[in-house]
């Protein structure tokens, strides 16, 4: 990390000493993908692959990396295309565009199958959009991951709950607007988040500052709002994820946590989805907002303890 300028954050929120970076070009998607990883000093019990949410980046998960190392696991985290240090939208690198979720699935599979390899056991952690991609990965690769955990997975989008079908139909045929920001969308600015525990992301004033601290210190991590195509592709992918035939393909045990103060993803969709699985694997967290990994100790620990209890059965 000597070449990377570090933000003014407590050491526990900064990357571990042996934090490493890697990149690959996925010939199937044309994406240049960045990832970070860290290995324990001793032989790892397994590998945990983290799938960040919308606009996030690997460095934001440094605290989680420390915790994973302490438990004896290797840790990998991907930067999705159009955010972090991966492929950006050429006309405006701030636009959070997308080439479709099949491309994201291909990118994460390349990381798992080609970069990480066939080493077992392999586990997955995903947040929000990353949770969405993770669940779709479990549907398309039912034998690859031994166990998983997802926080506030994007199984539905709360504000679009009642208009999702109409919007998907409209956006499918109006391609001219694909690359434009959603109404009201704009480039990143330092005012994008309050970062003090009072916004929609976290109640914890310490962890709520992590995202913007890195974004201010490292401009290449900055990302603005989503494009129209991102909304269309997300609605389409949610529909695919929720098809019963696809739900039935999931064989991997997993736990899910939802935030009771959620305003971004649709908790009703998550609960309906989870009716297909063991109800004990759904954890509802009071006094908790969307970014559960960035929440207060009580909330994030409740989920992480359940996740580690699950994967310890597989090692």
C-alpha positions as CSV (number, residue, x, y, z in Angstrom):
1,X,0.0,0.0,0.0
2,X,3.0,2.3,-0.1
3,X,2.0,3.8,-3.4
4,X,-1.6,4.5,-2.3
5,X,-2.4,7.6,-0.4
6,X,-4.3,6.6,2.7
7,X,-7.2,8.7,4.1
8,X,-7.2,9.9,7.7
9,X,-9.0,7.0,9.2
10,X,-8.4,4.7,12.2
11,X,-6.0,1.9,11.4
12,X,-8.7,-0.7,11.7
13,X,-10.4,0.9,8.7
14,X,-7.2,0.8,6.6
15,X,-6.0,-2.1,4.6
16,X,-3.9,-4.8,6.4
17,X,-0.2,-4.7,6.0
18,X,0.0,-7.5,3.4
19,X,-2.9,-6.2,1.3
20,X,-2.3,-6.8,-2.4
21,X,-3.8,-5.7,-5.7
22,X,-4.4,-7.5,-8.9
23,X,-6.0,-6.9,-12.3
24,X,-7.2,-9.0,-15.2
25,X,-8.8,-8.5,-18.6
26,X,-11.9,-10.6,-19.2
27,X,-12.0,-11.5,-22.9
28,X,-15.7,-12.4,-22.6
29,X,-16.8,-8.9,-21.4
30,X,-13.9,-6.7,-22.5
31,X,-13.7,-5.4,-18.9
32,X,-10.5,-4.5,-17.2
33,X,-11.2,-5.6,-13.6
34,X,-9.3,-4.7,-10.4
35,X,-9.4,-6.7,-7.3
36,X,-7.7,-6.8,-3.9
37,X,-6.7,-9.7,-1.7
38,X,-5.0,-10.6,1.5
39,X,-3.7,-14.0,2.8
40,X,-3.3,-15.1,6.4
41,X,0.2,-16.0,7.6
42,X,-0.7,-19.7,8.0
43,X,-2.5,-22.0,5.6
44,X,-6.0,-20.6,5.2
45,X,-9.1,-22.5,6.3
46,X,-10.8,-21.3,3.2
47,X,-11.3,-18.3,0.9
48,X,-14.0,-15.6,1.3
49,X,-14.8,-13.6,-1.8
50,X,-16.5,-10.2,-1.2
51,X,-18.9,-8.6,-3.7
52,X,-19.4,-4.9,-2.9
53,X,-22.5,-2.8,-3.5
54,X,-23.1,-0.1,-6.0
55,X,-20.4,2.6,-6.1
56,X,-18.2,0.8,-3.6
57,X,-14.5,-0.4,-3.9
58,X,-12.2,-2.8,-2.3
59,X,-10.5,-0.5,0.2
60,X,-13.9,0.2,1.8
61,X,-13.9,-3.4,3.0
62,X,-10.5,-3.2,4.9
63,X,-12.1,-3.7,8.3
64,X,-13.8,-6.8,7.0
65,X,-10.5,-8.0,5.6
66,X,-8.9,-7.7,9.1
67,X,-11.7,-9.7,10.6
68,X,-11.5,-12.4,8.0
69,X,-7.7,-12.7,8.5
70,X,-8.1,-13.0,12.2
71,X,-10.4,-16.0,11.7
72,X,-7.9,-17.7,9.4
73,X,-9.4,-17.1,5.9
74,X,-8.0,-15.6,2.8
75,X,-10.0,-12.5,1.5
76,X,-10.7,-11.4,-2.0
77,X,-12.8,-8.4,-3.1
78,X,-13.7,-7.3,-6.6
79,X,-14.2,-3.8,-8.1
80,X,-17.1,-4.1,-10.4
81,X,-16.9,-2.6,-13.9
82,X,-17.7,1.1,-13.9
83,X,-16.7,1.7,-10.3
84,X,-13.6,1.4,-8.2
85,X,-10.4,1.0,-10.1
86,X,-12.0,-1.2,-12.9
87,X,-13.2,-0.3,-16.4
88,X,-14.9,3.1,-16.4
89,X,-17.4,4.8,-18.8
90,X,-15.0,6.5,-21.3
91,X,-17.2,9.5,-22.0
92,X,-17.5,10.3,-18.3
93,X,-15.8,8.0,-15.7
94,X,-18.2,9.3,-13.0
95,X,-21.3,7.7,-14.7
96,X,-22.2,4.4,-13.1
97,X,-23.1,2.6,-16.3
98,X,-23.5,-1.2,-16.9
99,X,-23.2,-3.7,-19.7
100,X,-25.7,-6.1,-18.1
101,X,-25.5,-8.4,-15.1
102,X,-24.4,-11.3,-17.2
103,X,-21.2,-9.4,-17.8
104,X,-20.8,-8.9,-14.0
105,X,-21.4,-12.6,-13.5
106,X,-18.8,-13.4,-16.1
107,X,-16.3,-11.1,-14.3
108,X,-16.8,-12.6,-10.9
109,X,-16.6,-16.1,-12.4
110,X,-13.3,-15.2,-14.1
111,X,-11.9,-14.0,-10.7
112,X,-13.1,-17.2,-9.0
113,X,-12.3,-19.8,-11.6
114,X,-9.2,-18.3,-13.3
115,X,-7.5,-16.1,-10.7
116,X,-8.4,-17.8,-7.4
117,X,-8.6,-21.3,-8.9
118,X,-10.2,-24.5,-7.7
119,X,-9.0,-24.3,-4.1
120,X,-11.7,-25.2,-1.6
121,X,-13.6,-24.4,0.5
122,X,-14.8,-21.2,-1.1
123,X,-17.3,-18.8,0.5
124,X,-19.0,-15.6,-0.6
125,X,-20.1,-12.3,1.1
126,X,-22.2,-9.8,-0.9
127,X,-23.8,-6.5,-0.1
128,X,-26.8,-4.9,-1.9
129,X,-26.1,-5.0,-5.7
130,X,-23.2,-7.4,-4.8
131,X,-25.7,-9.6,-3.0
132,X,-27.9,-9.6,-6.0
133,X,-25.0,-10.7,-8.2
134,X,-24.0,-13.3,-5.6
135,X,-27.5,-14.8,-5.5
136,X,-27.6,-15.0,-9.3
137,X,-24.1,-16.7,-9.2
138,X,-25.5,-19.3,-6.8
139,X,-28.3,-19.9,-9.3
140,X,-25.9,-20.3,-12.3
141,X,-23.0,-22.0,-10.4
142,X,-24.8,-24.2,-7.7
143,X,-21.7,-26.3,-6.9
144,X,-19.0,-23.6,-6.7
145,X,-19.6,-21.8,-3.4
146,X,-19.8,-23.8,-0.1
147,X,-21.7,-21.2,1.9
148,X,-22.6,-17.5,1.6
149,X,-23.9,-14.4,3.3
150,X,-25.7,-11.4,1.9
151,X,-26.5,-8.0,3.5
152,X,-29.5,-6.0,2.2
153,X,-29.4,-7.9,-1.1
154,X,-31.0,-6.1,-4.1
155,X,-33.8,-8.5,-4.8
156,X,-36.0,-5.5,-5.5
157,X,-35.6,-1.8,-5.6
158,X,-37.8,-0.1,-3.0
159,X,-38.7,3.1,-4.9
160,X,-39.6,1.2,-8.0
161,X,-41.7,-1.5,-6.4
162,X,-44.9,-0.4,-8.1
163,X,-43.5,0.8,-11.4
164,X,-40.9,-1.8,-12.2
165,X,-42.7,-3.6,-14.9
166,X,-43.7,-0.4,-16.7
167,X,-40.2,1.1,-16.4
168,X,-38.6,-2.1,-17.7
169,X,-40.9,-2.0,-20.7
170,X,-40.3,1.7,-21.5
171,X,-36.5,1.5,-21.0
172,X,-36.3,-1.6,-23.2
173,X,-37.4,0.4,-26.3
174,X,-36.0,3.8,-25.6
175,X,-32.3,3.1,-26.1
176,X,-31.4,6.7,-26.9
177,X,-31.4,7.5,-23.1
178,X,-29.4,4.5,-22.0
179,X,-26.2,6.4,-21.3
180,X,-27.8,9.4,-19.6
181,X,-28.0,9.8,-15.9
182,X,-31.2,9.0,-14.2
183,X,-33.3,12.2,-13.6
184,X,-31.5,14.2,-10.9
185,X,-28.3,12.2,-11.3
186,X,-24.9,13.9,-11.5
187,X,-21.2,13.4,-11.1
188,X,-19.7,12.6,-7.7
189,X,-19.3,15.6,-5.4
190,X,-18.1,15.9,-1.8
191,X,-21.6,16.7,-0.8
192,X,-22.9,13.3,-2.1
193,X,-23.0,11.9,1.4
194,X,-23.2,13.5,4.9
195,X,-20.9,10.9,6.2
196,X,-21.8,11.5,9.9
197,X,-24.3,8.8,10.7
198,X,-27.3,10.9,9.8
199,X,-27.8,9.9,6.1
200,X,-29.5,6.9,4.6
201,X,-26.5,4.6,4.6
202,X,-25.5,4.1,8.3
203,X,-26.2,5.2,11.8
204,X,-22.6,4.8,12.8
205,X,-20.6,8.1,12.5
206,X,-17.3,6.3,12.4
207,X,-17.9,3.8,9.6
208,X,-20.2,6.2,7.7
209,X,-17.2,8.4,6.9
210,X,-15.2,5.6,5.2
211,X,-16.7,5.8,1.7
212,X,-16.2,9.6,1.3
213,X,-12.8,9.6,3.1
214,X,-11.4,7.3,0.4
215,X,-13.3,9.1,-2.4
216,X,-11.9,12.5,-1.3
217,X,-8.3,11.1,-0.9
218,X,-8.3,9.0,-4.1
219,X,-10.2,10.7,-7.0
220,X,-10.1,7.6,-9.2
221,X,-12.5,5.9,-6.8
222,X,-15.1,8.6,-7.2
223,X,-18.3,7.6,-8.9
224,X,-21.6,9.5,-9.5
225,X,-25.1,8.3,-10.0
226,X,-26.4,5.5,-12.2
227,X,-27.4,5.7,-15.9
228,X,-30.8,4.8,-17.3
229,X,-29.4,1.5,-18.6
230,X,-28.3,0.6,-15.1
231,X,-31.9,0.9,-13.9
232,X,-33.2,-1.1,-16.8
233,X,-30.7,-3.9,-16.4
234,X,-31.2,-4.0,-12.7
235,X,-35.0,-4.4,-13.1
236,X,-34.5,-7.1,-15.7
237,X,-32.0,-8.9,-13.5
238,X,-34.3,-8.8,-10.5
239,X,-37.0,-10.4,-12.6
240,X,-34.6,-13.2,-13.6
241,X,-33.4,-13.7,-10.0
242,X,-37.0,-14.0,-8.7
243,X,-38.2,-16.6,-11.2
244,X,-39.1,-19.7,-9.3
245,X,-37.2,-22.0,-11.6
246,X,-34.1,-20.0,-10.9
247,X,-34.7,-19.8,-7.1
248,X,-35.0,-23.6,-7.1
249,X,-31.5,-23.9,-8.5
250,X,-29.9,-22.5,-5.4
251,X,-28.4,-25.3,-3.4
252,X,-25.8,-23.4,-1.4
253,X,-26.6,-22.6,2.3
254,X,-26.7,-18.9,2.9
255,X,-27.7,-16.3,5.5
256,X,-29.3,-12.9,4.7
257,X,-29.7,-9.8,6.8
258,X,-32.1,-6.9,6.3
259,X,-32.0,-3.4,7.8
260,X,-35.2,-2.3,9.4
261,X,-34.4,1.3,8.5
262,X,-33.9,0.4,4.8
263,X,-34.9,2.9,2.1
264,X,-32.9,1.6,-0.9
265,X,-33.6,-2.1,-1.5
266,X,-37.0,-3.6,-1.1
267,X,-37.3,-5.6,2.2
268,X,-40.7,-7.0,1.1
269,X,-39.0,-8.6,-1.9
270,X,-36.3,-10.0,0.2
271,X,-38.7,-11.6,2.7
272,X,-40.8,-13.1,-0.2
273,X,-37.6,-14.5,-1.7
274,X,-36.5,-16.0,1.6
275,X,-39.8,-17.8,2.0
276,X,-38.2,-20.4,-0.3
277,X,-35.5,-21.1,2.3
278,X,-35.0,-21.7,6.0
279,X,-36.6,-18.8,7.9
280,X,-33.8,-18.9,10.5
281,X,-31.4,-17.7,7.8
282,X,-33.1,-14.3,7.6
283,X,-31.8,-11.9,10.1
284,X,-33.7,-8.6,10.7
285,X,-31.6,-5.9,12.2
286,X,-33.3,-3.1,14.2
287,X,-31.8,0.5,14.3
288,X,-29.9,-0.4,11.1
289,X,-29.7,1.4,7.8
290,X,-28.7,0.0,4.3
291,X,-24.9,-0.4,4.6
292,X,-24.8,-3.2,7.3
293,X,-21.1,-3.7,7.1
294,X,-20.7,0.0,7.8
295,X,-23.2,0.0,10.7
296,X,-22.7,-0.1,14.5
297,X,-20.9,-3.0,16.1
298,X,-24.1,-4.7,17.4
299,X,-25.8,-4.9,13.9
300,X,-22.8,-5.9,11.8
301,X,-21.6,-8.4,14.5
302,X,-25.0,-10.1,14.6
303,X,-24.8,-10.8,10.9
304,X,-21.1,-11.7,10.8
305,X,-21.4,-14.1,13.7
306,X,-24.2,-15.9,11.9
307,X,-22.1,-16.0,8.7
308,X,-19.0,-17.4,10.3
309,X,-21.0,-19.9,12.3
310,X,-22.4,-21.1,8.9
311,X,-19.1,-21.4,7.1
312,X,-17.3,-23.0,10.1
313,X,-19.5,-26.0,9.4
314,X,-17.9,-26.3,6.0
315,X,-14.2,-26.3,6.8
